[in-house]
Every structure is written in structure tokens, then in C-alpha cells.
């Protein structure tokens, strides 16, 4: 199967999850993320679209962190300061982003959306490469994929330049993929 086929199948499984189940899972995932060895420094979340796993409950559990959200710019993803309750604006692709005047900050850790993942920490995104480029530009950042267990596949076709996530968090478990 191609990456496009794998993406489509995983997204179809995610879409089939009932909304209430996705909401409950988001709370469980936030509790699991709170158990991770997060570095000091800003934590990048994302504003969920469609049926994505929702990282926003993390902000309630880790209130002592500084948060940021991605914003699509001509140079790729940038990360802007965000605090719960801050207003958002609609950016490219209909994404909710911090206001253009919000300060850009460099995250020490990123919670990353994905379409599919494997146990090695490789991910299939949505095909535009925004997060691939962002992760490549932040080699020291801790990376956490957030997904429902149903999005797991046996093997993501990866290339030498692909960076595996340090952790994948589902509603069932934390999958640690980095070597200490």
C-alpha cells in the first residue's frame, strides 16, 4: 500500500470513532502526557481539526507550562505564544492559529498530529510536509505524536530523512521510541 492508501485507511478508522469516545480519549491522553519527561520550555500543542485527537486538555493539566500553537507561514510552520482562552484567527487550510501579533517562540517539546503511526515512532501526516520540516528544524525538541490506537499500522514507509517521534500517546498507552 502507498502512504496515501495507508493515510486514507487510518483516517477512515479515526473518523468512525464516536465523538464521545474521542472526547473521553483526549482526557486519558492528557493524563498520559502529563506523565512524560517533558523538558523545561514551551510546549507546542495544535488546535484539532475534523476528528483529530484533541491535545487541549493537556493545557489544563500542565498549567505551569508556556504553550504555543503552530501557524502556517511562507517559511513553513512557526510557533506562536498561546494561552487557554486567547483568541484565534483562521489561517491557511482553515486552521485555527494564534493572532498574527502573538510572539513567535521556539518549542522545547511538540505534540504532533498525525494520520497514522507505527511502533517505531514513524508517522504519516497529511501529505503537505509541514510538520516534517518543522521537526527537522527542531532536532533537540521532544516530539510526541497524539493519535487514537486505531490509527496504528504495522509499518510506516519511511525514508532516511524522516525523524521518528520520541513518543506516541494513544488512549491506551505511551509508546516510547527514543533510546535513553
Buried (B, 14 or more C-beta within 10 A) or exposed (E): EEBEEBBBBBBEBBEEBEEEEBEEBBEBBBEBBEEBEBEEBBBBBBBBEEBBBBBBBBBEBBEEBBBBBBBBBEEBBBBBBBEEEEEBEEBEEEBBBBEEEBEEBBBBBBBBBBBBBBEBBBBBBBEEEBBBEBBEEBEEBBBBBBBBBBBBBEEBEBEEEBBBBBBBBBBBEBBBBEEE
